[in-house]
Amino acid sequence: MDIQFVAPGSDIAEKTALALIVFEGSVLSGAAAEADQQAGGVVGRALAQGRFTGAKGQVLDLTAPAGHAAERLVLVGAGKREAFDDVGAELAAASAYSAVKLSGLTVLRVAFADPTIGKPERAALGVRLAAYRFDRYRTKEPADKKPSIVRAEIVSVDAAAAQAAYVEQAALADAISFARDLVSEPPNVLYPAEFARRVKALESLGLEVEILGEAEMAKLGMGSLLGVGQGSRKESQLAIMRWNGASDPAAQPVAFVGKGVCFDTGGISLKPADGMEDMKWDMGGAAAVAGLMHVLAGRKAKVNAIGILGLVENMPDGDAQRPGDVVTSMSGQTIEIINTDAEGRLVLADALWYCQDRFKPKFMVDLATLTGAIIISLGNDYAGVFSNNDELADNLLAASKTEAEPLWRMPLPPAYDKQIDSIIADVKNTGGRPGGSITAALFLQRFVNGLPWAHMDIASTAWKKPSSVPTIPDGATGYGVRLLNRMVADKYEG
């Protein structure tokens, strides 16, 4: 998608849809009022005669009157003017794109010239995110099903300033698209080694990337992670990503750890066939961490950051891990395997320990599509966050609100810890159905050696089918990239 910022009154190209912002109560933005006057009052008449009121999410598509430079006028409801913010600008622009993407028109111009109602660069981000498609395997798609809009023009009173401000938003859009691509790929294409290769390619952005194979992990004692992948013909990998952007190269880094189960059959504890195809996105946590490192490098963030990705495939095989097995983690703790489908926590146990042992970070945040129980607890819009540190949890929640990636703090009650006590080992990998998300987080906490830590269970938010958010097309969401990027930018950059 070509993004351009243009001055008010600049020429409108052929085959253009002009999007106008309307607030609740049919209140026209300044640019919309001006456009209405130029169109002979057609907007006002449409508002008077229909049910469009400017409520958030409403869209009204009008044929432009004869003689108007644009072919269509798209009225986008933005809700209450006093509540309209940068996220509102994203959603409005995304809604406009969604309304005309299949129209046959080639240009979308968003009349966003009022500097008091959100940042134009955020409107541009909204269009970029809405225009995302994963279509590389479609070979016979009809022409009328392919988006026709190839350029978005965002009207701004200071187009040059908006263009400069968009540089960071473009880096964010690129990173979210990268994460979405990873999650969308079929599992026969994106297995652990291929995931690692794609991450390695990010060295072109200035990242340092190191890949450990099974032999290296075995020497480190990562029996917990390796046990998950031992039933697969695809070798497990550990990807270590480093961004050194702080003024002091030796400054203590911040760290993020992602669960990367590239396909999860459940192993010997085999999942039901219905819906198993969705388990290609069980690496959504690792994709989000990779996307975060992508944007930190892309915008040259002034921070030292570590990203650790535990990449495995959980398959049933004669060599696969069994319920009843006991494995020894890198920490030295032994783990009784109760259910081989509780595998993500086994991957994270070793990845978390490796991260803190080698890099001594300020904190660790792990992301994982860890439990179906979080969907039962919070539905399909909120991810859950568990933390041993109030400041870290508060920083995540604040970033969540700013970036409109909903997050809810969940408890870590010590009384529930006994559910994962094993009678033959130090810990067992599942505590049963009651409080399943909580006991999974408590399991992870046993592999955090007193460091500030937060666990984000994103099983509810990594994939939307269908999606009701205009900036998120159906499928992979890239959830977590912008939230974590915002937290780093607001709280940890020097």
C-alpha positions as CSV (number, residue, x, y, z in Angstrom):
1,M,0.0,0.0,0.0
2,D,1.4,3.3,-1.1
3,I,0.9,6.0,1.6
4,Q,1.1,9.7,0.8
5,F,0.4,12.8,2.9
6,V,-1.2,15.7,0.9
7,A,-2.1,19.3,1.7
8,P,-5.7,20.4,1.9
9,G,-7.1,21.4,-1.5
10,S,-4.6,19.4,-3.5
11,D,-5.8,17.8,-6.7
12,I,-7.8,14.7,-6.5
13,A,-6.9,11.9,-8.9
14,E,-9.3,9.8,-11.0
15,K,-11.0,6.9,-9.4
16,T,-10.7,8.4,-5.9
17,A,-12.9,7.7,-2.9
18,L,-13.0,10.7,-0.4
19,A,-13.5,9.7,3.2
20,L,-15.0,12.2,5.6
21,I,-15.1,12.1,9.4
22,V,-18.5,12.6,11.0
23,F,-18.9,12.7,14.8
24,E,-21.8,11.4,16.8
25,G,-25.0,13.5,16.4
26,S,-24.1,14.0,12.7
27,V,-21.5,16.6,13.5
28,L,-19.2,17.1,10.5
29,S,-15.5,17.5,11.0
30,G,-14.1,20.7,9.5
31,A,-12.8,18.9,6.4
32,A,-16.2,17.1,6.0
33,A,-18.1,20.4,6.3
34,E,-15.9,22.0,3.6
35,A,-16.3,19.0,1.3
36,D,-20.1,19.1,1.9
37,Q,-20.1,22.7,0.8
38,Q,-18.1,21.9,-2.4
39,A,-20.5,19.0,-3.1
40,G,-23.6,21.2,-3.0
41,G,-24.8,19.9,0.4
42,V,-25.1,16.3,-0.6
43,V,-23.6,15.1,2.7
44,G,-26.0,17.1,4.8
45,R,-29.0,15.8,2.8
46,A,-27.8,12.2,3.2
47,L,-27.5,12.7,7.0
48,A,-31.0,14.2,7.2
49,Q,-32.6,11.4,5.3
50,G,-30.9,8.3,6.7
51,R,-30.0,6.5,9.8
52,F,-26.3,7.4,9.8
53,T,-25.6,9.4,12.9
54,G,-21.8,9.4,13.1
55,A,-21.7,6.6,15.7
56,K,-18.4,4.8,15.9
57,G,-18.1,2.2,13.3
58,Q,-20.9,3.5,11.0
59,V,-20.1,3.9,7.3
60,L,-22.2,5.5,4.6
61,D,-21.0,5.3,1.0
62,L,-22.3,7.9,-1.4
63,T,-21.9,8.5,-5.1
64,A,-20.3,11.9,-5.5
65,P,-22.4,14.5,-7.3
66,A,-21.7,15.3,-11.0
67,G,-18.7,17.6,-11.3
68,H,-17.0,16.5,-8.1
69,A,-13.4,15.4,-8.5
70,A,-14.0,12.3,-6.3
71,E,-16.1,9.4,-7.5
72,R,-17.4,8.4,-4.1
73,L,-17.8,10.1,-0.7
74,V,-17.5,7.8,2.3
75,L,-18.8,9.1,5.6
76,V,-17.1,7.4,8.5
77,G,-18.7,7.5,12.0
78,A,-16.1,8.4,14.6
79,G,-18.2,8.5,17.8
80,K,-18.1,11.4,20.3
81,R,-15.7,14.1,19.2
82,E,-14.4,14.6,22.7
83,A,-13.4,11.0,22.9
84,F,-11.8,10.8,19.4
85,D,-8.1,10.1,19.7
86,D,-5.2,8.5,17.8
87,V,-6.7,5.0,18.0
88,G,-10.0,6.6,16.8
89,A,-8.1,8.0,13.8
90,E,-6.7,4.6,13.0
91,L,-10.1,2.9,13.2
92,A,-11.9,5.6,11.1
93,A,-9.3,5.4,8.3
94,A,-9.4,1.6,8.5
95,S,-13.2,1.6,8.2
96,A,-13.0,3.8,5.2
97,Y,-10.5,1.5,3.5
98,S,-12.7,-1.5,4.3
99,A,-15.7,0.2,2.7
100,V,-14.1,0.9,-0.6
101,K,-11.3,-1.7,-1.0
102,L,-13.4,-3.8,-3.5
103,S,-15.0,-0.8,-5.2
104,G,-12.9,-0.8,-8.3
105,L,-11.5,2.6,-7.3
106,T,-7.7,2.9,-6.9
107,V,-7.2,5.8,-4.5
108,L,-8.5,6.5,-1.0
109,R,-8.2,10.0,0.3
110,V,-8.9,10.5,4.0
111,A,-9.9,14.2,4.7
112,F,-8.0,14.4,7.9
113,A,-6.9,18.1,7.8
114,D,-8.1,19.1,11.3
115,P,-5.0,18.9,13.7
116,T,-7.2,18.8,16.8
117,I,-8.7,15.4,16.0
118,G,-5.9,12.9,16.0
119,K,-2.6,12.4,14.2
120,P,-2.6,11.9,10.4
121,E,0.2,9.4,10.7
122,R,-2.0,7.2,12.9
123,A,-4.7,7.3,10.2
124,A,-2.1,6.1,7.8
125,L,-1.2,3.3,10.2
126,G,-4.9,2.3,10.3
127,V,-5.0,2.0,6.5
128,R,-1.8,-0.1,6.4
129,L,-3.1,-2.5,9.1
130,A,-6.5,-2.8,7.4
131,A,-5.0,-3.5,4.0
132,Y,-3.0,-6.5,5.2
133,R,-3.7,-9.7,3.3
134,F,-2.1,-13.1,3.4
135,D,-2.8,-14.2,-0.2
136,R,0.4,-15.8,-1.4
137,Y,-1.3,-19.2,-1.8
138,R,-4.3,-17.9,-3.7
139,T,-3.9,-18.8,-7.4
140,K,-7.4,-18.4,-8.8
141,E,-8.9,-15.5,-6.9
142,P,-11.5,-13.6,-9.0
143,A,-10.5,-10.0,-9.9
144,D,-13.5,-8.6,-8.1
145,K,-12.4,-10.2,-4.8
146,K,-9.0,-8.5,-4.9
147,P,-8.7,-5.1,-3.3
148,S,-8.4,-2.3,-5.9
149,I,-7.2,0.5,-3.7
150,V,-3.4,0.9,-4.3
151,R,-2.8,4.3,-2.7
152,A,-4.0,6.1,0.4
153,E,-3.7,9.8,0.6
154,I,-4.0,11.3,4.1
155,V,-4.8,15.0,4.1
156,S,-2.8,17.0,6.6
157,V,-2.3,20.7,7.3
158,D,1.5,19.9,7.5
159,A,2.1,17.0,5.1
160,A,5.9,17.1,5.6
161,A,5.6,16.8,9.3
162,A,3.1,14.0,9.0
163,Q,5.4,12.2,6.6
164,A,8.3,12.4,9.0
165,A,6.1,11.2,11.9
166,Y,4.9,8.3,9.8
167,V,8.4,6.8,9.7
168,E,7.9,5.1,13.1
169,Q,4.4,4.1,12.3
170,A,5.6,2.5,9.0
171,A,8.2,0.5,11.0
172,L,5.4,-0.7,13.3
173,A,3.2,-1.6,10.4
174,D,6.0,-3.6,8.8
175,A,6.7,-5.4,12.1
176,I,3.0,-6.3,12.6
177,S,2.8,-7.6,9.0
178,F,5.9,-9.7,9.6
179,A,4.3,-11.2,12.7
180,R,1.0,-11.8,10.9
181,D,2.8,-13.5,8.0
182,L,4.6,-15.9,10.4
183,V,1.3,-16.9,12.1
184,S,-0.5,-17.2,8.8
185,E,2.0,-19.6,7.1
186,P,0.9,-23.2,6.8
187,P,2.9,-25.6,9.1
188,N,4.5,-27.5,6.2
189,V,6.1,-24.2,5.2
190,L,6.9,-22.7,8.6
191,Y,8.5,-25.3,10.8
192,P,11.2,-24.4,13.4
193,A,14.2,-24.2,11.1
194,E,12.3,-22.1,8.6
195,F,11.0,-19.8,11.4
196,A,14.6,-19.4,12.5
197,R,15.8,-18.6,9.0
198,R,13.2,-15.8,8.7
199,V,14.3,-14.4,12.0
200,K,18.0,-14.6,11.0
201,A,17.1,-12.5,7.9
202,L,16.2,-9.6,10.2
203,E,20.0,-9.1,10.7
204,S,19.5,-6.7,7.8
205,L,17.8,-4.3,10.2
206,G,20.7,-4.3,12.5
207,L,19.6,-7.1,14.9
208,E,22.1,-9.8,16.1
209,V,20.6,-13.2,15.7
210,E,22.0,-16.5,17.0
211,I,20.3,-19.9,16.4
212,L,20.9,-22.9,18.7
213,G,20.1,-26.4,17.4
214,E,19.2,-29.5,19.4
215,A,22.9,-30.5,20.0
216,E,23.6,-27.0,21.6
217,M,20.5,-27.1,23.7
218,A,21.2,-30.6,24.9
219,K,24.6,-29.4,26.1
220,L,22.8,-26.7,28.0
221,G,20.5,-29.2,29.7
222,M,17.3,-28.1,28.0
223,G,15.5,-31.4,28.6
224,S,12.1,-29.6,29.0
225,L,12.1,-27.9,25.7
226,L,13.7,-30.8,23.8
227,G,11.2,-33.3,25.1
228,V,8.4,-31.5,23.3
229,G,10.0,-31.8,19.9
230,Q,11.4,-35.3,20.2
231,G,8.4,-36.8,18.3
232,S,8.9,-34.6,15.3
233,R,11.3,-35.0,12.3
234,K,11.8,-31.2,12.3
235,E,14.6,-30.2,14.6
236,S,13.8,-27.8,17.5
237,Q,15.5,-24.4,17.5
238,L,16.2,-21.6,20.0
239,A,16.5,-18.2,18.4
240,I,18.3,-15.4,20.3
241,M,17.6,-11.9,19.0
242,R,19.6,-8.9,20.3
243,W,19.0,-5.2,19.7
244,N,21.7,-2.9,21.1
245,G,20.2,0.6,20.8
246,A,21.0,2.2,24.1
247,S,23.7,4.8,24.4
248,D,25.5,2.4,26.8
249,P,26.1,-0.9,24.9
250,A,26.6,-2.6,28.3
251,A,23.3,-1.3,29.8
252,Q,21.1,-4.0,31.3
253,P,18.6,-5.2,28.6
254,V,14.9,-5.8,28.7
255,A,13.9,-9.2,27.6
256,F,10.9,-10.9,25.8
257,V,10.4,-14.7,25.4
258,G,8.0,-16.3,23.0
259,K,6.4,-19.7,22.7
260,G,6.9,-21.0,19.2
261,V,5.1,-24.3,18.7
262,C,4.9,-24.2,15.0
263,F,2.3,-27.0,15.0
264,D,0.7,-28.6,18.0
265,T,-1.1,-31.9,17.5
266,G,-1.1,-32.3,21.3
267,G,1.5,-35.1,20.9
268,I,0.6,-38.5,22.4
269,S,-2.3,-36.6,24.2
270,L,-3.7,-36.1,20.8
271,K,-6.1,-33.2,20.2
272,P,-9.5,-33.8,18.5
273,A,-9.4,-33.5,14.7
274,D,-12.0,-30.7,14.6
275,G,-10.2,-27.4,14.5
276,M,-6.7,-28.9,14.7
277,E,-5.7,-26.9,11.5
278,D,-5.8,-23.8,13.7
279,M,-2.9,-25.1,15.7
280,K,-0.5,-23.6,13.1
281,W,-0.8,-20.4,15.1
282,D,0.4,-21.9,18.4
283,M,3.6,-20.0,17.7
284,G,1.8,-16.6,18.0
285,G,3.9,-15.7,21.1
286,A,7.2,-16.2,19.3
287,A,5.8,-14.3,16.2
288,A,4.9,-11.3,18.5
289,V,8.4,-11.3,20.1
290,A,9.9,-11.4,16.6
291,G,7.7,-8.6,15.5
292,L,8.6,-6.6,18.5
293,M,12.3,-7.0,17.8
294,H,11.6,-6.1,14.2
295,V,10.0,-2.7,15.1
296,L,12.7,-1.9,17.8
297,A,15.3,-2.3,15.1
298,G,13.2,-0.6,12.4
299,R,12.7,2.6,14.4
300,K,16.2,2.5,16.0
301,A,14.8,2.3,19.6
302,K,17.2,3.6,22.3
303,V,17.2,0.5,24.4
304,N,19.0,-2.8,24.7
305,A,16.6,-5.7,24.2
306,I,16.6,-9.4,24.0
307,G,14.1,-11.7,22.2
308,I,14.2,-15.4,22.9
309,L,12.1,-17.8,20.7
310,G,11.6,-21.4,21.6
311,L,10.7,-23.1,18.3
312,V,9.4,-26.7,18.3
313,E,6.8,-28.9,16.7
314,N,4.7,-31.2,18.9
315,M,4.0,-34.4,17.0
316,P,3.0,-38.0,17.9
317,D,5.6,-40.6,17.0
318,G,7.3,-43.6,18.3
319,D,9.9,-41.3,19.8
320,A,7.4,-38.8,21.2
321,Q,7.3,-37.8,24.8
322,R,4.7,-39.8,26.8
323,P,2.4,-39.0,29.7
324,G,4.3,-40.2,32.8
325,D,7.7,-39.3,31.5
326,V,10.0,-37.2,33.7
327,V,12.3,-34.6,32.1
328,T,15.1,-32.4,33.6
329,S,14.9,-28.7,32.8
330,M,17.9,-26.4,32.3
331,S,17.2,-25.1,35.8
332,G,17.8,-28.6,37.2
333,Q,14.2,-29.0,38.3
334,T,12.5,-32.2,37.2
335,I,9.1,-32.2,35.5
336,E,6.6,-35.0,35.4
337,I,4.7,-35.0,32.1
338,I,1.0,-35.5,32.8
339,N,-0.4,-34.3,29.5
340,T,1.8,-33.8,26.4
341,D,-0.6,-31.2,25.2
342,A,0.5,-28.9,28.0
343,E,3.7,-28.4,26.0
344,G,4.1,-24.6,25.7
345,R,5.0,-24.2,29.3
346,L,7.8,-26.8,28.9
347,V,9.3,-24.8,26.0
348,L,9.1,-21.6,28.0
349,A,10.5,-23.1,31.2
350,D,13.9,-23.6,29.5
351,A,13.7,-20.5,27.4
352,L,13.0,-18.3,30.4
353,W,15.8,-19.9,32.4
354,Y,18.3,-19.5,29.6
355,C,17.3,-15.8,29.1
356,Q,17.8,-14.8,32.8
357,D,20.9,-17.0,33.2
358,R,22.7,-15.6,30.2
359,F,21.5,-12.0,29.9
360,K,20.5,-10.9,33.5
361,P,17.8,-8.6,32.1
362,K,15.8,-5.9,34.0
363,F,12.7,-8.0,33.5
364,M,11.3,-10.8,31.3
365,V,7.9,-10.8,29.6
366,D,6.8,-14.0,28.0
367,L,4.0,-14.3,25.4
368,A,2.3,-17.6,24.6
369,T,-0.9,-19.0,23.2
370,L,-0.7,-21.1,26.3
371,T,-4.2,-22.2,27.4
372,G,-7.7,-22.5,26.1
373,A,-8.8,-21.7,29.7
374,I,-7.9,-18.0,29.2
375,I,-10.6,-17.9,26.5
376,I,-13.1,-19.3,29.0
377,S,-12.0,-16.7,31.5
378,L,-11.8,-13.6,29.3
379,G,-13.5,-14.3,26.0
380,N,-11.9,-13.5,22.6
381,D,-10.9,-9.9,23.0
382,Y,-8.7,-9.8,26.2
383,A,-5.4,-11.4,26.8
384,G,-4.5,-12.3,30.3
385,V,-1.4,-11.1,32.1
386,F,0.1,-12.7,35.2
387,S,3.0,-11.0,37.0
388,N,5.2,-11.1,40.1
389,N,5.8,-7.4,39.8
390,D,3.2,-4.6,40.1
391,E,5.2,-2.0,38.3
392,L,5.8,-4.2,35.3
393,A,2.1,-5.3,35.2
394,D,1.0,-1.7,35.4
395,N,3.3,-0.7,32.6
396,L,1.9,-3.4,30.4
397,L,-1.7,-2.5,31.2
398,A,-1.0,1.2,30.5
399,A,0.4,0.3,27.1
400,S,-2.5,-2.0,26.4
401,K,-4.9,0.9,26.9
402,T,-2.9,3.3,24.8
403,E,-2.6,0.9,21.9
404,A,-6.1,-0.7,22.2
405,E,-4.8,-4.2,22.7
406,P,-7.0,-5.3,25.6
407,L,-5.2,-6.9,28.5
408,W,-6.5,-8.0,31.9
409,R,-4.4,-8.8,35.0
410,M,-5.0,-12.3,36.5
411,P,-4.1,-13.6,39.9
412,L,-1.2,-15.8,41.0
413,P,-2.6,-17.3,44.2
414,P,0.1,-19.3,46.1
415,A,-2.7,-21.7,47.3
416,Y,-3.1,-22.9,43.7
417,D,0.5,-23.9,43.5
418,K,-0.1,-27.2,45.2
419,Q,-2.1,-28.3,42.1
420,I,1.2,-28.7,40.2
421,D,3.1,-30.5,42.9
422,S,4.2,-33.9,41.7
423,I,4.6,-37.0,43.9
424,I,7.6,-38.2,41.9
425,A,9.3,-35.0,40.6
426,D,9.7,-31.4,41.5
427,V,6.7,-30.3,39.5
428,K,4.1,-31.6,37.1
429,N,3.2,-29.9,33.8
430,T,-0.6,-29.5,34.4
431,G,-2.7,-29.0,37.5
432,G,-6.0,-30.1,35.9
433,R,-9.0,-28.1,34.6
434,P,-9.7,-25.8,37.6
435,G,-7.8,-22.5,37.2
436,G,-6.0,-23.9,34.2
437,S,-4.5,-20.5,33.1
438,I,-3.4,-19.7,36.6
439,T,-1.7,-23.0,37.3
440,A,0.1,-22.7,33.9
441,A,1.4,-19.3,35.0
442,L,2.4,-20.7,38.4
443,F,4.3,-23.4,36.6
444,L,6.3,-20.8,34.6
445,Q,6.9,-18.8,37.8
446,R,8.9,-21.8,39.1
447,F,11.4,-21.1,36.4
448,V,11.8,-17.4,37.1
449,N,14.5,-16.9,39.7
450,G,13.2,-13.8,41.5
451,L,13.4,-11.6,38.4
452,P,10.5,-9.2,37.6
453,W,8.5,-11.2,35.2
454,A,5.1,-11.1,33.4
455,H,3.4,-13.8,31.4
456,M,0.9,-12.9,28.7
457,D,-1.5,-15.7,27.7
458,I,-2.6,-14.6,24.2
459,A,-4.5,-17.7,23.2
460,S,-7.6,-15.5,23.0
461,T,-6.2,-12.8,20.9
462,A,-3.5,-14.2,18.5
463,W,-6.1,-15.2,15.8
464,K,-9.5,-13.7,14.9
465,K,-12.0,-15.5,12.8
466,P,-14.1,-13.5,12.2
467,S,-12.6,-10.2,13.3
468,S,-14.8,-7.2,14.3
469,V,-11.9,-4.7,14.4
470,P,-11.3,-2.8,11.1
471,T,-7.5,-2.7,11.6
472,I,-7.4,-6.5,12.0
473,P,-8.5,-8.6,9.0
474,D,-9.7,-12.1,9.6
475,G,-6.8,-14.4,10.8
476,A,-3.5,-13.5,12.4
477,T,-3.7,-10.3,14.5
478,G,0.0,-9.6,15.4
479,Y,-1.3,-9.0,19.0
480,G,1.3,-7.9,21.4
481,V,3.7,-6.2,18.9
482,R,2.3,-2.7,19.3
483,L,1.6,-3.1,23.0
484,L,5.1,-4.1,23.9
485,N,6.6,-1.5,21.6
486,R,4.6,1.2,23.3
487,M,5.7,0.0,26.8
488,V,9.3,0.0,25.7
489,A,9.0,3.5,24.2
490,D,7.2,5.0,27.2
491,K,9.0,3.4,30.0
492,Y,12.4,1.9,29.1
493,E,14.1,3.9,26.4
494,G,16.9,6.2,27.5
